[in-house]
Amino acid sequence: MSEPMPLTRMGMPERRMLPVVTVGPYVLLAILVVATVAAKHSAVGSLRIDLILCGLSAAWIAWMFTLHPAWRVRPRPMAVFFVVFVVIMAILVIRDPWFGFLTPAGYFYAFAVLRWPWRLAGVAAVAAVAATAQASGINKGTVLGLAAYLAVLAVNVLPMCSLTWLDRHNDQQKDRRELALTEVSEAKSKLEATLAENAGLHQQLLTQAREAGILDERQRMAREIHDTLAQGLTGIVTQLQAAEHAADDPAGWRRHFAAATRLARESLTEARRSVDALRPEPLETARLSDALTSVAGRWSTLHGVPVQVTTTGTVRPLPPDVEVALLRTAQEGLANVARHAQAARVGLTLSYMDHEVALDVRDDGRGFDQAEAKGFGLVAMRQRIEALSGTLQVESDPGRGRRNARSRQNARSRQNARSRRRPSTPGVPSARKGKLMNPSDATPIKLLIADDHPVVRDGLSSMFARDPEFEVLGEAADGAEAVRLAQALKPDVVLMDLRMPGMDGVTAITELARRGVPVRVLVLTTYDTDSHVLPAIEAGATGYLLKDAPRDELLRAVRAAAQGDAVLSPSVAARLMNRFRAPGAGPLSQRELEVLEMVAAGTTNREAAARLFISEATVKTHLLNIYAKLGVSDRAAAVAEAFNRGLLTPEAPER
């Protein structure tokens, strides 16, 4: 891209000098004409030639520069103008040295009409003319005279070319500044537009959040009303209708009336609990398995259908919201059986597996077409389960019996998510027993922060500086600086990043241990893979925490590390446990052994589900757990491995 002409990019100071460039050459020529006439009035012939050259020079300037201002920004006309002017000026200087005083006009034109790099050549040419005028008295026919002329030439050309280059450098800096200012102005305009857009989006998000919150609350209340009041009222209506038909049987009438009264009281109690957002009454005083047994017993008494409640696996505590969802799902499933299935047998199976919990509601009544199934019951069950990262599966064939309604909760993920909402995070002790610190009378914990990101260091320093329990002694940008500062400042705890330039975090921890520096190192990083966790702990780190840990968790971790307690974030602790737990070491549960025996006997998944009165999906889940514990990948390999381990005997399949 060609450079613009100098006169097109003049600022206000340059524009003030434009009259000097326009009028100045005429003034110089007029003065020189007067001087020439005074000096050569006796040499008429030579004077006439000088005057003709001066007139030609003035006419050339007037025509090419003064009378045609539009030509001043055209490179080629201005190049011709400058070359002809310098030639006329050189002829005048050769004839009369005092015309060297015209060279300032040549410099003016070189800077005003020539682009870079031709400007540098133009300035050099004018400087050569000026040097020729200054050396007019030197005899250039001798070596000494020629050397003197060259010296005068150098004294003129080199400084003027240097000044020209500096002027060019200043122009470039000015262009960069103007470009930067333009970009900043554009960025400011875009930022203002973005802020305005973000403000609108923020308002939209607030509106959507309010609407979503209202919708969620409506759905929650709808589910609660459906699972409590609607079911209770349905039962009351059914019992009152039965009592009406039993008017001739006083005992039957009293039984139905008592059942309706009991349902009304239970519904009223559940309505109060729904309004107050309390747990269902059966879960207040009993575990989930016992609550299911209680609900199933009342349902069986009310409807006269036997219910078999089975709990398999090792019972363990579940988050309250998971227990409520499973209990409500069981209640809705039993209600659907009572309304639609015409069943003679119902089964509830609660299966505690290694990483999940499954609830099966099964009956032997008539089935239904799932594509035609309508009503809020299944929708409410599915919403409850999927809201907790679980799944609801319905297995049914029309005319062949309602097979199963199964809800599954990933207990591990739910418990982990729940633990993150607790005030005290697993793996990070709140305080060492018997050594709870009081900020007012305890010595502050001295910290050294080592991280290669200045923003992270500043954020951590600000966080700890606001708490009187801590004192930040210094900051390090790499491992080598961290080791040096730890030796010099003697902190209690070093917050160490792993990936840093030069010496990384693991090497720094190793070096601190080698030098015998008495300091606790708490790794604070973004990475929780085995390749990062294990080397840091093996090197001597007291704890390992991730940078996205909440502030309270980080403060508790530093306190614990200062007291010498090992501190691990939950994800790192789980990773280490999985690494050091022997594959397949977990024993098979009683239900898994039952499934394995059926597999060894050649039973299909559907047949096994029918015998155990659970769903095929639950059987498949049991098989996956069996494969994992035995370290195999298919049914045949599982049976072979079970025989090798003595879990099955040749007689076992026959039982």
ROFI-802106 format. One line per field, with one value per residue (C-alpha): residue number from 1; y, z, x. Coordinates in steps of 0.001 Angstrom, whole numbers, plus 500000, padded with zeros to 6 digits. Layout:
nr <- c(NUM,...)
y <- c(Y,...)
z <- c(Z,...)
x <- c(X,...)
***
This chain:
nr <- c(1,2,3,4,5,6,7,8,9,10,11,12,13,14,15,16,17,18,19,20,21,22,23,24,25,26,27,28,29,30,31,32,33,34,35,36,37,38,39,40,41,42,43,44,45,46,47,48,49,50,51,52,53,54,55,56,57,58,59,60,61,62,63,64,65,66,67,68,69,70,71,72,73,74,75,76,77,78,79,80,81,82,83,84,85,86,87,88,89,90,91,92,93,94,95,96,97,98,99,100,101,102,103,104,105,106,107,108,109,110,111,112,113,114,115,116,117,118,119,120,121,122,123,124,125,126,127,128,129,130,131,132,133,134,135,136,137,138,139,140,141,142,143,144,145,146,147,148,149,150,151,152,153,154,155,156,157,158,159,160,161,162,163,164,165,166,167,168,169,170,171,172,173,174,175,176,177,178,179,180,181,182,183,184,185,186,187,188,189,190,191,192,193,194,195,196,197,198,199,200,201,202,203,204,205,206,207,208,209,210,211,212,213,214,215,216,217,218,219,220,221,222,223,224,225,226,227,228,229,230,231,232,233,234,235,236,237,238,239,240,241,242,243,244,245,246,247,248,249,250,251,252,253,254,255,256,257,258,259,260,261,262,263,264,265,266,267,268,269,270,271,272,273,274,275,276,277,278,279,280,281,282,283,284,285,286,287,288,289,290,291,292,293,294,295,296,297,298,299,300,301,302,303,304,305,306,307,308,309,310,311,312,313,314,315,316,317,318,319,320,321,322,323,324,325,326,327,328,329,330,331,332,333,334,335,336,337,338,339,340,341,342,343,344,345,346,347,348,349,350,351,352,353,354,355,356,357,358,359,360,361,362,363,364,365,366,367,368,369,370,371,372,373,374,375,376,377,378,379,380,381,382,383,384,385,386,387,388,389,390,391,392,393,394,395,396,397,398,399,400,401,402,403,404,405,406,407,408,409,410,411,412,413,414,415,416,417,418,419,420,421,422,423,424,425,426,427,428,429,430,431,432,433,434,435,436,437,438,439,440,441,442,443,444,445,446,447,448,449,450,451,452,453,454,455,456,457,458,459,460,461,462,463,464,465,466,467,468,469,470,471,472,473,474,475,476,477,478,479,480,481,482,483,484,485,486,487,488,489,490,491,492,493,494,495,496,497,498,499,500,501,502,503,504,505,506,507,508,509,510,511,512,513,514,515,516,517,518,519,520,521,522,523,524,525,526,527,528,529,530,531,532,533,534,535,536,537,538,539,540,541,542,543,544,545,546,547,548,549,550,551,552,553,554,555,556,557,558,559,560,561,562,563,564,565,566,567,568,569,570,571,572,573,574,575,576,577,578,579,580,581,582,583,584,585,586,587,588,589,590,591,592,593,594,595,596,597,598,599,600,601,602,603,604,605,606,607,608,609,610,611,612,613,614,615,616,617,618,619,620,621,622,623,624,625,626,627,628,629,630,631,632,633,634,635,636,637,638,639,640,641,642,643,644,645,646,647,648,649,650,651,652,653,654,655)
y <- c(500000,503369,506076,509187,512521,514659,517547,515191,514215,517596,518444,521886,522909,521899,523766,526958,526559,526174,529949,529925,527112,528932,532476,531840,530803,533984,536126,534342,534739,538440,539011,537045,538962,542261,540923,539650,542989,544811,542468,542073,545337,545832,542358,542834,539528,537345,539319,538766,534979,534985,537040,534709,531692,533418,534315,530755,529441,531772,530892,527181,527478,529543,527194,523856,524691,528010,528134,524416,523406,520176,518996,519169,515763,514049,512191,512377,516102,516970,514748,516537,519917,519157,517752,520756,523196,521530,521569,525332,525963,523958,525959,529222,528016,526991,530414,532426,530777,533170,531356,528698,530792,529407,525867,526360,526493,523177,521618,522956,521364,518066,517633,519008,517209,514039,510701,508317,507137,509728,512425,511173,511399,514874,516164,514694,516451,519825,519294,518589,521868,523682,522032,523085,526676,526549,525027,527414,528906,525534,524379,521029,520266,519132,516100,518244,520453,517490,516001,519308,519434,515903,516812,519820,517603,515037,517749,518867,515562,513325,515602,516540,512890,511948,514627,513345,509793,511010,512919,509750,507789,510412,510201,506432,506749,509349,507013,504177,506419,507580,503982,502936,505789,504830,501203,502262,504474,501625,499210,501687,502001,498219,497826,500349,498509,495184,496558,497829,494457,492631,494828,493829,490159,490368,491735,488968,486351,487750,487629,484085,483023,484378,482657,479416,479607,480149,477259,474946,475806,475220,471849,470934,471839,469995,466848,467204,467747,464803,462488,463470,465193,463727,460169,460599,462075,459283,456735,458543,458597,454907,453983,456104,454495,451086,452108,453206,449793,448117,449832,446425,445222,447285,445746,446388,449897,450715,449281,451431,454499,454058,453689,456889,458738,457503,458553,462002,462478,461238,463518,466496,465703,465390,468651,470465,468936,469976,473559,473617,471773,468988,465386,462843,461493,457897,459172,461269,458319,455487,454589,454413,450624,450779,453684,451669,448738,451007,452579,449175,447726,450498,450184,446406,446775,449345,447439,443831,443018,441457,443443,441894,444432,443335,445206,443914,445046,446975,449623,453057,456603,458504,462233,463310,464472,461062,459261,461534,460995,457203,457120,459317,457142,454033,455693,456731,453277,451583,454067,453216,449505,450058,452076,450181,446889,444566,442748,439855,440302,443384,443625,446515,445854,448378,447434,449087,448603,449858,453180,453437,452610,451030,450812,448290,448393,445222,443616,440677,442599,443575,445594,448737,450354,452887,454955,455535,456116,459521,461266,463285,460318,459027,462594,463502,460366,461030,464674,463713,461079,462969,466092,464023,462702,459398,457481,456092,452966,451403,447816,446704,444668,445048,441939,440260,441990,445238,444283,446961,450613,451111,454214,454358,456885,457272,457378,458234,461297,462476,462070,463871,466706,466848,466981,470040,471889,471014,473606,471156,469558,465936,465689,469161,469161,472257,472384,470016,468607,470530,473198,475462,478813,482147,484959,487450,485563,483183,483821,484380,481578,482836,482110,482100,482041,480447,480782,481972,483950,487438,487650,484412,485566,488908,487261,484819,487557,489740,486833,485968,489604,490234,487489,488268,484571,484758,486807,486698,487017,486985,485787,483694,483352,480025,477080,478360,481662,479763,477684,480773,482744,479766,479521,483255,484044,480739,480602,478068,477056,477415,477498,475858,475708,472743,474101,477000,478079,476918,474832,473334,472714,469059,469837,472745,470499,467948,470659,472031,468551,467997,471262,470463,473601,473166,474194,472634,472651,472797,472218,474558,473777,473126,469500,466421,463605,460780,462136,465343,464184,461246,462909,465930,463800,461513,464600,465615,467825,468048,468537,468842,471257,472493,476186,476162,475296,477739,480352,478752,475364,476907,478682,475482,473591,476089,475906,472119,472063,474471,471999,469115,467499,465920,467782,466434,467765,465288,464462,463829,461674,459583,459208,457968,455533,454098,453787,451870,449764,446297,445570,443202,443157,443958,440851,439943,440789,438096,439335,439333,435743,434824,436435,434704,431284,431828,432860,429686,427667,429222,431551,434550,438080,438057,434720,435895,439093,437077,434739,437588,439765,442688,444383,443206,446523,445771,442310,443882,446349,443485,441730,444827,445049,441332,441801,444709,442855,439699,441583,440010,441315,438717,436105,433058,434579,435606,432031,430613,433108,432396,428669,429453,431563,429041,431376,428715,424957,422372,421870,425544,425969,423098,424705)
z <- c(500000,498880,501420,501231,500158,503037,502480,502864,506423,507833,511313,512620,513279,509746,508228,509947,508124,504696,503910,504624,502083,499555,499896,501248,497952,496230,499033,498830,495040,495305,497833,495728,492559,494320,495545,492057,490403,492980,492521,488697,487396,485356,483751,481763,479851,482889,484856,482098,482279,486079,485888,483243,485489,488499,486471,485160,488714,489950,486992,487536,491225,490410,487706,489355,493026,493618,490790,490834,494487,493394,491936,495383,496346,493072,493320,489693,488999,492314,491548,488198,489889,492541,490134,487753,490677,492092,488649,488205,491746,491089,487908,489791,492585,490097,488472,491692,495099,496947,495399,498042,500211,498044,499401,502376,499772,498403,501877,502284,499038,499765,503006,501534,498185,498255,499699,501526,500477,497685,500348,501629,498119,497607,500888,499966,496573,498152,500741,497912,496249,499577,500014,496502,497326,500586,498880,495933,496978,497226,494380,493502,491014,493777,496015,499124,497631,496544,500049,501539,499184,500102,503781,503298,501327,504150,506767,504856,503607,506686,509301,506943,505999,509693,510496,507605,508979,512474,510998,509227,512508,514290,511534,511967,515724,515181,512758,515281,518024,515813,514824,518475,519402,516566,517704,521312,520187,518166,521060,523403,521057,520759,524523,525135,522635,524276,527735,526527,524940,528090,530192,528017,528142,531911,532251,530004,532064,535275,533773,532496,535853,537668,535209,535458,539259,539198,536743,538833,541970,540158,538930,542421,543937,541150,541880,545625,545159,542786,545030,548266,548010,544678,545662,549073,547651,545086,547870,549955,547028,546405,550046,550318,547188,548657,551919,549972,548343,551752,553380,554206,555806,558963,559482,555889,556017,559166,557637,554488,556490,558835,555828,554290,557584,557889,554303,554973,558027,556167,553218,555537,557210,553847,552665,555697,555044,551379,552334,554818,552373,554917,554228,553869,557199,556604,556203,559362,561712,559429,556781,553145,553176,556296,554870,551709,553844,555781,552626,550980,554099,554251,550516,550812,553694,551771,548480,549645,547338,548877,548420,548721,549767,549241,549956,548442,548800,551615,552954,553146,553786,550756,550285,551548,548129,546652,549391,548887,545112,545473,548097,545977,542949,544901,546055,542509,541172,543743,542981,539280,540101,542152,539409,536280,536748,538378,539846,542292,543322,543646,544426,545579,545296,546554,545253,546738,544211,544279,542567,542209,543798,541874,542867,541025,541242,539630,539342,537557,536321,532836,530816,528782,525609,526664,523510,524584,528263,529409,532735,535120,537193,534867,533974,537663,538387,535457,536444,540014,538992,536103,538266,540383,537363,537472,534901,534842,532781,532171,530904,529927,527224,526569,527613,529156,532481,533609,533764,535759,536588,537520,538789,539093,540949,540441,544124,543773,541627,543737,546985,545574,544335,547698,549545,547591,549027,552612,554782,555564,552517,552717,552508,553957,557753,559323,562146,563948,567033,570159,568113,566863,566045,567312,564978,567820,569901,567457,565520,561840,559435,557253,553550,550412,547091,544082,540725,537308,536652,538244,538273,540282,542737,543204,543742,546336,548129,548311,549572,552434,553231,554241,556899,560086,560490,557562,556565,553009,553217,549518,545998,543564,539805,539434,541432,541861,543305,545588,547022,547560,549263,551393,552764,553372,554674,556495,555830,557473,554217,550558,548040,545075,541461,539437,535938,536094,533814,534693,537847,538085,541262,541812,541398,543832,546431,546036,546403,549570,551095,550051,551660,554832,554734,557474,555473,554528,550810,549675,545924,544360,540697,537871,537199,539066,536874,538221,536363,538415,541773,542562,541800,543942,546924,546554,546480,549914,549377,552469,550442,546954,546123,542875,542005,541609,545304,547156,549386,552658,551546,550623,553988,555881,553777,554577,558283,558194,556193,558660,561453,559471,558400,554956,552738,549498,547335,546968,543311,544098,547104,544992,542278,544782,546342,542940,542056,545168,545392,543944,540827,541541,545274,546237,547133,545268,547092,547822,544993,542575,543557,542869,539418,538706,539646,537249,534498,535104,534788,531364,532483,530261,531631,531278,533074,535863,536223,536464,539133,541245,540513,539350,535990,533201,533456,537090,536109,533471,536036,538417,535563,534819,538473,538438,535334,536971,540220,538458,535838,532848,529979,529212,530780,529888,531279,534459,535058,534380,536725,539419,539250,539400,542522,544179,544138,542245,542547,540020,542188,542570,539306,540237,543435)
x <- c(500000,501509,502153,499930,501360,502712,500289,497281,498217,499166,498017,497187,500849,501895,498960,500138,503504,501884,501972,505711,506200,504040,505425,508933,510607,509383,510812,514184,514280,513470,516237,518723,517727,518439,521790,522685,521865,523981,526906,526870,525461,528601,528450,525278,525420,525936,523340,520805,521286,520925,517757,516311,517056,515486,512416,512198,512425,509666,507437,508014,507059,503985,502727,503439,502777,501006,498456,497582,497067,495372,498691,500347,498892,499795,503136,504313,503709,505358,508355,508850,508403,511016,513627,513381,513530,516681,518336,517631,518872,522071,522781,522334,524667,527345,527128,526845,527513,525204,522225,522950,520624,517797,518351,515913,513145,514477,514259,510716,509612,511394,509409,506165,505792,507958,506913,509235,511868,512131,512088,515456,516971,515495,516958,520357,520244,519416,522181,524632,523673,524154,527584,528581,527706,529666,532759,532795,536123,537906,540146,538684,541444,543796,543480,543400,540728,538635,538894,537827,534833,533803,534080,531802,529415,529325,528768,525673,524235,524594,522912,520076,519444,519511,516949,514832,514960,514018,511096,510002,510269,508149,505540,505343,504923,502233,500444,500599,499231,496397,495643,495668,493361,491026,491004,490397,487541,486036,486539,484862,481912,481644,481983,479226,477036,477903,477147,473821,473089,474213,471967,469046,470043,470482,466988,465680,467519,466069,462613,463143,464587,461558,459248,461239,461144,457386,456972,459159,457219,453932,455159,456355,453008,451206,453227,452647,448911,448701,450722,448956,445588,444478,445400,443790,440593,440404,440687,438065,435626,436241,435674,432520,431129,431893,430228,427151,426912,427420,424469,422932,426198,426889,430343,431385,429930,431933,435108,434802,433809,436796,439085,437714,438170,441767,442540,441093,443303,446392,445642,445216,448548,450316,448740,450161,453570,453457,452628,455509,457862,458451,459410,456592,455399,456617,460213,460178,460704,461866,464402,463378,462965,460787,458789,458118,456991,454629,453161,452766,451096,448501,447861,447456,445017,443001,442796,443036,445977,449118,452329,455782,458449,462065,465293,468551,472158,473772,471419,473050,471822,470547,470061,466616,465432,466297,464350,461335,461392,461564,458784,456499,457253,456256,453024,452123,452976,450732,447950,448183,448034,444891,443184,444161,445981,443378,446378,446418,450047,452283,455983,458184,461932,464483,467954,471046,473840,477422,476802,473047,469715,466827,463171,460953,457152,455788,452386,450782,447740,446735,449200,448735,450025,452669,452098,448487,449253,448027,447705,449793,450979,453695,454707,455074,457107,459394,459903,460777,463310,464932,465281,467704,469686,467806,465774,462236,461610,458198,457917,454423,452703,448961,447064,450147,450228,451691,455312,457099,457611,461276,463018,466787,468910,472634,473368,477032,476470,473575,475489,478488,476305,474612,477883,478914,475965,476798,478542,481336,482911,484112,487864,488416,488159,486613,489153,491445,489807,490811,492621,489893,491500,490271,491397,491597,494184,495928,499124,498244,499073,501912,501451,503568,501686,503415,501622,502771,499563,499668,495866,495602,498283,496560,493176,494524,496465,493364,491264,493621,494477,490865,491039,493019,493849,496269,499295,500657,504454,505208,504446,506472,506044,507877,509168,512722,511506,509120,511982,514125,511343,510307,513844,514047,510541,509813,506036,503741,502018,502960,500094,501812,500660,501965,502520,504973,507825,511322,510991,507497,505524,506475,510181,509831,508150,510951,513593,511958,511993,515631,516712,514789,512617,509960,506904,503562,502802,499173,498927,496357,495956,493502,494457,493195,494529,496686,499712,499475,498075,500362,503742,502786,501756,504767,507021,505713,502650,500441,497279,495865,493044,491527,491417,487632,487221,484913,486528,485417,486726,490081,490388,489575,492108,494878,494072,494167,497400,499033,498202,499701,496417,496235,493773,492328,489518,486621,487399,491074,490192,487818,490455,493043,490580,489698,493370,494355,491207,491901,489800,486958,487700,484100,482104,478953,475728,473151,470916,473890,474654,471026,471219,474535,473111,470218,472622,474656,471433,470789,467984,467253,467004,463211,462921,465209,463163,459947,461367,462743,459694,461843,462382,464645,466501,467355,468598,470830,472169,472979,474805,476891,477908,478783,480950,482783,483423,484619,486632,484829,482740,480051,477773,479863,483052,481191,479993,483481,485134,482527,483353,487083,486585,484304,481322,479374,479517,478303,475223,474444,472531,470256,468999)
***
